[in-house]
Amino acid sequence: MRQETRTLRKIGASALTVVLGSLASTIACAQSQTEATPGPWKYSGTLYLYLPSLGGNSTAPADTGGTPINVTAKEIIDSLKFTVMGSLDAHNGKWGVFTDVIYIDLGADKQRSEAFTIGNIGLPVGATADLGLDLKGLVWTAAGQYRFINEPAFTLDGLAGARWLDLRTTLRWNIYGNIGPINPAGRSGVHESKVSVVDAIVGARGRVALDSERRWFVPFYADIGTGQSDMTWQAAAGIGYAFKWGEISGLWRYLGYDFKPGESLVKVNFSGPMVGATFRW
């Protein structure tokens, strides 16, 4: 079943890549497009406040036989310890580059939780655990861009690049009640692991003006990729307001990963609001 799911996801990623390529070709041929002419480089930098929640599943060996304890991260983590996020963008005519970095520190403890399983079976009645989960990670995206549409009220860039995820997790557990044949020594434990993957990505980003003065606008971003992970995908959209010096914006951002078999993290995703200030020069 897992193999079939991975196959379907890869087919979906390939299909989306083809669709993005077809869309780009169609847009590039549009006669109404305003050409972006080469000239001096134009830069922008953005600092964000990002408040994500965490979803996903983590697993760790709970005894010497390798029986895994599987934890639902969303049911445990409800606090953000620290986050730093920013991006840089440069354009010259149709061509451009950008980079985006997020550092996230999430963690929490939950007492007498039922948000776990042992092995591939359900929990016996009355089994609970004190669970703790900490995640510290860096997500770095870098890509080249090509501007397909450069209208005053609408811009659209295609992008291709890579994303690096470096994530460290610490899972703690202390299990109470009847847990069947698991080794009693496995009732309590701490497991630390690291996931570091690099994936190729393709996507699109741009903005749509909402008024004639182009003060209010809708920024959007989407990408999808694969490589050392099974799949990664990201999307963000919101609303912004432009000033002479730059702009402010508020968006909802989602970033997800499905990992290959054998990793301690089965899947992980971050989603939540972010507010940013962009400076242009």
C-alpha positions as a Markdown table, in Angstrom:
| # | Residue | x | y | z |
|---|---|---|---|---|
| 1 | Met | 0.0 | 0.0 | 0.0 |
| 2 | Arg | 2.8 | 2.4 | 0.9 |
| 3 | Gln | 4.6 | 1.6 | -2.4 |
| 4 | Glu | 1.4 | 2.3 | -4.3 |
| 5 | Thr | 0.9 | 5.6 | -2.4 |
| 6 | Arg | 4.5 | 6.7 | -3.3 |
| 7 | Thr | 4.0 | 5.8 | -6.9 |
| 8 | Leu | 0.8 | 7.9 | -7.1 |
| 9 | Arg | 2.5 | 10.8 | -5.5 |
| 10 | Lys | 5.3 | 10.7 | -7.9 |
| 11 | Ile | 2.9 | 10.5 | -10.8 |
| 12 | Gly | 1.1 | 13.5 | -9.4 |
| 13 | Ala | 4.4 | 15.4 | -9.1 |
| 14 | Ser | 5.3 | 14.5 | -12.7 |
| 15 | Ala | 1.9 | 15.6 | -13.9 |
| 16 | Leu | 2.1 | 18.9 | -12.1 |
| 17 | Thr | 5.5 | 19.5 | -13.6 |
| 18 | Val | 4.2 | 18.9 | -17.1 |
| 19 | Val | 1.2 | 21.2 | -16.4 |
| 20 | Leu | 3.5 | 24.0 | -15.2 |
| 21 | Gly | 5.7 | 23.5 | -18.3 |
| 22 | Ser | 2.7 | 23.7 | -20.6 |
| 23 | Leu | 1.4 | 26.8 | -18.8 |
| 24 | Ala | 4.7 | 28.5 | -19.1 |
| 25 | Ser | 5.0 | 27.8 | -22.8 |
| 26 | Thr | 1.5 | 29.1 | -23.4 |
| 27 | Ile | 2.1 | 32.2 | -21.4 |
| 28 | Ala | 5.4 | 32.9 | -23.1 |
| 29 | Cys | 3.6 | 32.9 | -26.4 |
| 30 | Ala | 1.0 | 35.4 | -25.4 |
| 31 | Gln | 1.2 | 38.5 | -27.6 |
| 32 | Ser | -0.3 | 40.8 | -25.0 |
| 33 | Gln | 2.5 | 40.3 | -22.6 |
| 34 | Thr | 4.7 | 43.3 | -21.6 |
| 35 | Glu | 8.3 | 42.4 | -22.0 |
| 36 | Ala | 10.7 | 42.8 | -19.1 |
| 37 | Thr | 13.8 | 44.4 | -20.6 |
| 38 | Pro | 17.3 | 43.9 | -19.2 |
| 39 | Gly | 18.7 | 46.7 | -17.1 |
| 40 | Pro | 20.0 | 47.4 | -13.6 |
| 41 | Trp | 19.5 | 44.6 | -11.1 |
| 42 | Lys | 16.5 | 45.2 | -8.8 |
| 43 | Tyr | 16.6 | 43.7 | -5.3 |
| 44 | Ser | 14.2 | 43.0 | -2.5 |
| 45 | Gly | 14.6 | 41.6 | 1.0 |
| 46 | Thr | 11.8 | 40.3 | 3.3 |
| 47 | Leu | 11.7 | 39.6 | 7.0 |
| 48 | Tyr | 8.8 | 37.5 | 8.3 |
| 49 | Leu | 7.2 | 36.6 | 11.5 |
| 50 | Tyr | 6.0 | 33.0 | 11.0 |
| 51 | Leu | 3.7 | 31.2 | 13.5 |
| 52 | Pro | 3.3 | 27.6 | 12.2 |
| 53 | Ser | 1.6 | 24.6 | 13.7 |
| 54 | Leu | 3.1 | 21.2 | 13.2 |
| 55 | Gly | 1.5 | 18.0 | 11.7 |
| 56 | Gly | 3.0 | 14.6 | 10.9 |
| 57 | Asn | 4.2 | 11.4 | 12.4 |
| 58 | Ser | 7.4 | 10.3 | 14.1 |
| 59 | Thr | 8.6 | 6.8 | 15.0 |
| 60 | Ala | 11.3 | 5.4 | 17.2 |
| 61 | Pro | 12.4 | 1.9 | 18.3 |
| 62 | Ala | 10.9 | 1.2 | 21.7 |
| 63 | Asp | 12.7 | -2.0 | 22.5 |
| 64 | Thr | 15.8 | -4.0 | 21.5 |
| 65 | Gly | 13.7 | -5.9 | 19.0 |
| 66 | Gly | 13.0 | -2.8 | 17.0 |
| 67 | Thr | 9.3 | -2.5 | 17.9 |
| 68 | Pro | 8.5 | 1.1 | 16.9 |
| 69 | Ile | 6.5 | 3.6 | 19.0 |
| 70 | Asn | 4.6 | 5.8 | 16.6 |
| 71 | Val | 3.7 | 9.3 | 17.7 |
| 72 | Thr | 1.2 | 11.8 | 16.1 |
| 73 | Ala | 3.1 | 15.0 | 16.3 |
| 74 | Lys | 0.1 | 17.3 | 15.8 |
| 75 | Glu | -1.4 | 15.9 | 19.0 |
| 76 | Ile | 1.6 | 16.8 | 21.1 |
| 77 | Ile | 3.3 | 19.9 | 19.8 |
| 78 | Asp | 1.4 | 23.1 | 20.4 |
| 79 | Ser | 4.1 | 25.6 | 21.1 |
| 80 | Leu | 6.6 | 27.6 | 19.0 |
| 81 | Lys | 9.9 | 28.2 | 20.8 |
| 82 | Phe | 11.7 | 30.2 | 18.2 |
| 83 | Thr | 11.6 | 31.1 | 14.5 |
| 84 | Val | 13.6 | 33.2 | 12.1 |
| 85 | Met | 12.5 | 33.6 | 8.5 |
| 86 | Gly | 13.7 | 35.7 | 5.6 |
| 87 | Ser | 14.1 | 35.9 | 1.8 |
| 88 | Leu | 16.1 | 37.7 | -0.8 |
| 89 | Asp | 15.1 | 38.3 | -4.4 |
| 90 | Ala | 17.0 | 39.8 | -7.4 |
| 91 | His | 15.7 | 40.5 | -10.9 |
| 92 | Asn | 17.2 | 41.7 | -14.2 |
| 93 | Gly | 14.8 | 41.8 | -17.0 |
| 94 | Lys | 13.1 | 38.4 | -17.4 |
| 95 | Trp | 15.7 | 36.5 | -15.3 |
| 96 | Gly | 16.0 | 36.4 | -11.6 |
| 97 | Val | 17.0 | 34.4 | -8.5 |
| 98 | Phe | 15.7 | 34.1 | -5.0 |
| 99 | Thr | 16.4 | 32.4 | -1.7 |
| 100 | Asp | 14.3 | 31.7 | 1.3 |
| 101 | Val | 15.4 | 30.5 | 4.7 |
| 102 | Ile | 13.4 | 29.3 | 7.7 |
| 103 | Tyr | 14.7 | 28.3 | 11.1 |
| 104 | Ile | 12.1 | 26.7 | 13.4 |
| 105 | Asp | 12.3 | 25.4 | 16.9 |
| 106 | Leu | 9.1 | 23.6 | 18.0 |
| 107 | Gly | 8.5 | 21.5 | 21.1 |
| 108 | Ala | 6.1 | 20.4 | 23.8 |
| 109 | Asp | 5.2 | 17.7 | 26.3 |
| 110 | Lys | 1.8 | 16.1 | 26.8 |
| 111 | Gln | 0.8 | 14.1 | 29.9 |
| 112 | Arg | -1.3 | 10.9 | 29.8 |
| 113 | Ser | -1.6 | 11.1 | 26.0 |
| 114 | Glu | -3.1 | 8.4 | 23.7 |
| 115 | Ala | -1.6 | 9.9 | 20.6 |
| 116 | Phe | 0.7 | 7.0 | 19.9 |
| 117 | Thr | 0.7 | 3.3 | 18.8 |
| 118 | Ile | 3.2 | 0.5 | 19.4 |
| 119 | Gly | 4.2 | -1.6 | 16.4 |
| 120 | Asn | 1.4 | -2.1 | 13.9 |
| 121 | Ile | -1.4 | -2.7 | 16.4 |
| 122 | Gly | -3.7 | -0.5 | 18.3 |
| 123 | Leu | -3.3 | 0.4 | 22.0 |
| 124 | Pro | -4.8 | -1.8 | 24.7 |
| 125 | Val | -7.6 | -0.1 | 26.7 |
| 126 | Gly | -6.2 | 2.1 | 29.4 |
| 127 | Ala | -2.7 | 2.5 | 27.9 |
| 128 | Thr | -1.4 | 6.1 | 28.0 |
| 129 | Ala | 2.0 | 7.9 | 27.9 |
| 130 | Asp | 3.8 | 11.0 | 28.9 |
| 131 | Leu | 5.1 | 12.2 | 25.5 |
| 132 | Gly | 7.6 | 14.9 | 24.5 |
| 133 | Leu | 8.7 | 15.9 | 21.1 |
| 134 | Asp | 11.2 | 18.6 | 20.0 |
| 135 | Leu | 12.0 | 19.6 | 16.5 |
| 136 | Lys | 14.7 | 22.0 | 15.4 |
| 137 | Gly | 15.2 | 22.6 | 11.7 |
| 138 | Leu | 16.5 | 24.7 | 8.8 |
| 139 | Val | 14.6 | 24.9 | 5.5 |
| 140 | Trp | 16.6 | 26.6 | 2.7 |
| 141 | Thr | 15.1 | 27.1 | -0.7 |
| 142 | Ala | 17.1 | 28.5 | -3.7 |
| 143 | Ala | 15.9 | 28.9 | -7.3 |
| 144 | Gly | 16.2 | 30.6 | -10.5 |
| 145 | Gln | 13.3 | 32.5 | -12.0 |
| 146 | Tyr | 12.0 | 33.4 | -15.4 |
| 147 | Arg | 9.3 | 36.1 | -15.8 |
| 148 | Phe | 6.6 | 35.0 | -18.1 |
| 149 | Ile | 4.1 | 37.8 | -17.4 |
| 150 | Asn | 5.2 | 41.3 | -16.6 |
| 151 | Glu | 2.0 | 43.4 | -16.7 |
| 152 | Pro | 1.6 | 46.3 | -14.3 |
| 153 | Ala | -1.3 | 44.6 | -12.6 |
| 154 | Phe | 0.0 | 41.0 | -12.8 |
| 155 | Thr | 3.4 | 39.3 | -12.7 |
| 156 | Leu | 4.1 | 35.6 | -13.0 |
| 157 | Asp | 7.5 | 33.9 | -12.6 |
| 158 | Gly | 8.3 | 30.3 | -13.3 |
| 159 | Leu | 11.0 | 28.8 | -11.0 |
| 160 | Ala | 13.3 | 25.9 | -10.7 |
| 161 | Gly | 15.8 | 25.1 | -8.0 |
| 162 | Ala | 16.3 | 23.0 | -4.9 |
| 163 | Arg | 15.3 | 22.9 | -1.2 |
| 164 | Trp | 17.3 | 21.5 | 1.7 |
| 165 | Leu | 15.7 | 20.4 | 4.9 |
| 166 | Asp | 17.9 | 19.7 | 7.9 |
| 167 | Leu | 15.7 | 18.6 | 10.8 |
| 168 | Arg | 16.6 | 17.2 | 14.3 |
| 169 | Thr | 14.0 | 15.5 | 16.4 |
| 170 | Thr | 14.0 | 14.3 | 20.0 |
| 171 | Leu | 11.2 | 12.0 | 21.1 |
| 172 | Arg | 10.6 | 11.2 | 24.8 |
| 173 | Trp | 8.1 | 8.7 | 26.2 |
| 174 | Asn | 7.0 | 7.1 | 29.5 |
| 175 | Ile | 4.2 | 4.6 | 29.0 |
| 176 | Tyr | 1.6 | 3.5 | 31.6 |
| 177 | Gly | -0.8 | 0.6 | 31.6 |
| 178 | Asn | -0.9 | -2.7 | 29.8 |
| 179 | Ile | 1.1 | -2.5 | 26.6 |
| 180 | Gly | 1.2 | -6.2 | 25.7 |
| 181 | Pro | 4.4 | -8.0 | 24.7 |
| 182 | Ile | 6.7 | -4.9 | 24.5 |
| 183 | Asn | 9.9 | -5.2 | 26.5 |
| 184 | Pro | 9.3 | -3.4 | 29.9 |
| 185 | Ala | 12.6 | -1.6 | 29.3 |
| 186 | Gly | 10.9 | 0.1 | 26.4 |
| 187 | Arg | 8.3 | 1.7 | 28.6 |
| 188 | Ser | 10.5 | 4.8 | 29.0 |
| 189 | Gly | 13.0 | 6.1 | 26.6 |
| 190 | Val | 14.5 | 9.0 | 24.6 |
| 191 | His | 15.3 | 8.8 | 20.9 |
| 192 | Glu | 17.2 | 11.4 | 18.9 |
| 193 | Ser | 17.3 | 11.4 | 15.1 |
| 194 | Lys | 18.2 | 13.6 | 12.2 |
| 195 | Val | 16.8 | 14.0 | 8.7 |
| 196 | Ser | 18.7 | 15.9 | 6.0 |
| 197 | Val | 17.3 | 15.8 | 2.5 |
| 198 | Val | 17.8 | 17.8 | -0.7 |
| 199 | Asp | 15.0 | 17.9 | -3.4 |
| 200 | Ala | 14.7 | 19.5 | -6.8 |
| 201 | Ile | 11.6 | 21.8 | -7.0 |
| 202 | Val | 9.6 | 23.5 | -9.8 |
| 203 | Gly | 6.9 | 26.1 | -9.2 |
| 204 | Ala | 5.5 | 29.6 | -9.8 |
| 205 | Arg | 5.2 | 32.8 | -7.9 |
| 206 | Gly | 3.7 | 36.2 | -8.6 |
| 207 | Arg | 1.2 | 38.9 | -7.6 |
| 208 | Val | -2.1 | 40.3 | -8.7 |
| 209 | Ala | -3.1 | 44.0 | -8.2 |
| 210 | Leu | -6.5 | 44.6 | -6.6 |
| 211 | Asp | -6.8 | 48.4 | -7.4 |
| 212 | Ser | -5.9 | 50.8 | -10.1 |
| 213 | Glu | -3.1 | 52.3 | -8.1 |
| 214 | Arg | -1.7 | 48.8 | -7.4 |
| 215 | Arg | -1.4 | 49.5 | -3.7 |
| 216 | Trp | -3.4 | 46.4 | -2.6 |
| 217 | Phe | -2.3 | 43.1 | -4.1 |
| 218 | Val | -2.4 | 39.4 | -3.7 |
| 219 | Pro | 1.0 | 37.6 | -3.5 |
| 220 | Phe | 1.1 | 33.9 | -4.3 |
| 221 | Tyr | 3.7 | 31.1 | -4.4 |
| 222 | Ala | 3.6 | 27.3 | -5.1 |
| 223 | Asp | 6.2 | 24.6 | -5.7 |
| 224 | Ile | 6.5 | 20.8 | -5.7 |
| 225 | Gly | 9.5 | 18.6 | -5.8 |
| 226 | Thr | 11.1 | 15.3 | -5.1 |
| 227 | Gly | 14.6 | 13.8 | -4.7 |
| 228 | Gln | 15.9 | 12.5 | -1.4 |
| 229 | Ser | 12.4 | 12.7 | 0.1 |
| 230 | Asp | 9.4 | 11.1 | -1.5 |
| 231 | Met | 7.8 | 14.4 | -2.1 |
| 232 | Thr | 7.9 | 18.0 | -0.8 |
| 233 | Trp | 5.4 | 20.8 | -1.6 |
| 234 | Gln | 4.8 | 24.3 | -0.6 |
| 235 | Ala | 2.1 | 27.0 | -1.1 |
| 236 | Ala | 1.5 | 30.5 | 0.2 |
| 237 | Ala | -1.1 | 33.2 | -0.5 |
| 238 | Gly | -2.4 | 36.3 | 1.2 |
| 239 | Ile | -2.8 | 40.1 | 0.8 |
| 240 | Gly | -0.4 | 43.0 | 0.8 |
| 241 | Tyr | -0.1 | 46.7 | 0.6 |
| 242 | Ala | 2.6 | 48.6 | -1.2 |
| 243 | Phe | 4.5 | 51.7 | -0.1 |
| 244 | Lys | 7.2 | 53.8 | -1.7 |
| 245 | Trp | 9.9 | 52.0 | 0.3 |
| 246 | Gly | 8.5 | 48.5 | -0.1 |
| 247 | Glu | 5.4 | 46.6 | 1.2 |
| 248 | Ile | 3.8 | 44.7 | 4.0 |
| 249 | Ser | 2.0 | 41.5 | 3.6 |
| 250 | Gly | 0.1 | 38.8 | 5.5 |
| 251 | Leu | 0.0 | 35.3 | 4.1 |
| 252 | Trp | -0.9 | 31.7 | 5.0 |
| 253 | Arg | 2.0 | 29.3 | 4.3 |
| 254 | Tyr | 2.0 | 25.5 | 4.1 |
| 255 | Leu | 5.2 | 23.4 | 3.8 |
| 256 | Gly | 5.0 | 19.6 | 3.7 |
| 257 | Tyr | 7.3 | 16.6 | 3.4 |
| 258 | Asp | 6.8 | 12.8 | 2.9 |
| 259 | Phe | 9.9 | 10.9 | 3.7 |
| 260 | Lys | 11.3 | 7.7 | 2.3 |
| 261 | Pro | 10.9 | 4.4 | 4.3 |
| 262 | Gly | 13.4 | 4.0 | 7.1 |
| 263 | Glu | 13.4 | 7.6 | 8.4 |
| 264 | Ser | 12.3 | 8.3 | 11.9 |
| 265 | Leu | 10.0 | 11.0 | 10.6 |
| 266 | Val | 7.3 | 9.5 | 8.3 |
| 267 | Lys | 5.9 | 12.9 | 7.3 |
| 268 | Val | 6.0 | 16.4 | 8.6 |
| 269 | Asn | 4.2 | 19.6 | 7.7 |
| 270 | Phe | 4.2 | 23.2 | 8.9 |
| 271 | Ser | 1.3 | 25.5 | 8.3 |
| 272 | Gly | 0.3 | 28.9 | 9.7 |
| 273 | Pro | 0.1 | 32.7 | 9.2 |
| 274 | Met | 3.0 | 34.9 | 8.6 |
| 275 | Val | 3.4 | 38.7 | 8.4 |
| 276 | Gly | 6.3 | 40.3 | 6.6 |
| 277 | Ala | 7.9 | 43.6 | 5.6 |
| 278 | Thr | 9.6 | 43.8 | 2.2 |
| 279 | Phe | 12.3 | 46.4 | 1.4 |
| 280 | Arg | 13.2 | 47.2 | -2.3 |
| 281 | Trp | 16.3 | 48.8 | -3.7 |
